[in-house]
Amino acid sequence: MLYFIVNQKSRSGRGAAIWNEVEAALKQKKIEYQAWTTEYEGHAMELAGEICGRKEEDICLVVVGGDGTANEVINGMTHFEKVRFGTIPTGSGNDLARGLGIKGSPTECLERILACRDRGADACFAMDLGQVRWKGGDAPRLFAISSGIGLDALVCKKALRSKIKDFLNKIHLGSLTYVVLTIQSLFTMKTADATVSFDRKQPRGYKKNIALAVMNFPAEGGGVPFAPHANATDGRLSACSIFNVSRVRAFFSLPFLVAGRHVWIPGFEITDCAECRIHLKAPMVLHADGEYCGDVADAVFTCLPKKLRVLI
């Protein structure tokens, strides 16, 4: 049995057509499956919890949606030891699929999921997950791609309700949403001084913090490689800090960031760690896989090694 959680509204409604293609292939192959369509924010999390709570010893759960839907599902999952996770990307950024090396049509993605399922649980790709918790948060939030505070988080927050994103999705340029919103946000956002510690070592001061992007995979925001060498199987996160840089200089550094050539620029640092703690003098926006978590002044990012088994 395959279980599907489907976001038909992803990519400005394109998700419905993609699911129709996948469902037609399932019926043609006579694959036994059950599917649920998300109806509101947080619904995918609820559905994942219900599915994972079943008494079956092996559950194959597939998301047909974007990075946000995948994040909701992962946060709703329980009993990770018996669940195998799959994704058929339908979003505008699709950074999870990019990190996992998933390419091809929806039908081709389904074929790979079915082939991996048939090879058994040992054939799955075991990947790390990140976890972020913050002062005032009800519960920690898991993330597969990245979490962060500052510019990237602000861009993600704006993208969730952006008319620019809807327009660019319609002309198949959805990933440009993040470029447009990054430039806009860079010149309007407020920065804040911060102290950051890695693996509980002596805290370091960061003046005029613009962003702290804590990466599990190399890229977020539609393919921007904040941490080009991040590895989702090494038991560590890669924290990219951008600080004490003028807005004009940061703007002219964006092409280097997009090309993954920013490490040598003063004010850009990447640190690998199992845990990262940040304290800000003023709250900034926090995200997890592009999902808005709140405006916070304190956060802790932790790596959970080999937490998720993926059908690829």
PENORRA-V15229 format. One record per backbone hydrogen bond with DSSP energy under -0.5 kcal/mol. CO is the residue of the C=O (numbers start at 1). NH is the residue of the N-H. Records with the same first field share a line. If there is no record, write none. Layout:
CO=NH ; NH
This chain:
1=60
2=34
3=62
4=6 ; 36
5=64
6=8 ; 38
7=10
8=16
9=13
10=13 ; 15
11=14
13=16 ; 17
14=18
15=19
16=20
17=21
18=22
19=23
20=24
21=25
22=26
23=27
24=28
25=29
26=30 ; 31
27=30
32=2
34=4
36=6
40=43
42=46
43=47
44=48
45=49
46=50
47=51
48=52
49=53
51=54
59=61 ; 84
60=3 ; 62
61=86
62=5
63=65 ; 88
64=7
65=90 ; 91
66=70
67=71
68=72
69=73
70=74
71=75
72=76
73=76 ; 77
79=82 ; 83
80=83
82=59
84=61
85=311
86=63
87=89
88=65
94=98
95=99
96=100
97=101 ; 102
98=101
101=103
105=109
106=110
107=111
108=112
109=113
110=114
111=115
112=116
113=117
114=118
115=119
116=120
117=120
120=123
121=124
124=126
125=127 ; 310
127=308
129=304
130=143
131=302
132=141
133=300
134=137
141=132
143=130
145=216 ; 217
146=289
147=214
148=287
149=212
150=154
151=155
152=156
153=157
154=158
155=159
156=160
158=161
159=162
162=166
163=167
164=168
165=169
166=170
167=171
168=173
169=172
173=176
174=177
175=178 ; 179
176=180
177=181
178=182
179=183
180=184
181=185
182=186
183=187
185=188 ; 189
192=209
193=281
194=206
195=279
196=204
197=277
198=201
204=196
206=194 ; 209
207=244
208=244
209=192
210=151
211=242
212=149 ; 214
213=215 ; 240
214=147
215=238
218=227
220=224
223=225
224=220 ; 226
225=228
227=230
231=234
232=128
237=239 ; 273
238=215 ; 240
239=241 ; 271
240=213
241=269
242=210 ; 211
246=250
247=251
248=252
249=253
250=254
251=254
253=256 ; 257
254=258
255=259
256=261
257=260
262=265
265=268
267=243
269=241
271=239
273=237
274=303
275=199
276=301
277=197
278=299
279=195
284=296
285=150
286=293 ; 294
287=148
288=291
291=288
294=286 ; 296
296=284
297=280
298=135
299=278
300=133
301=276
302=131
303=305
304=129 ; 307
308=127 ; 310
309=85
310=125 ; 312
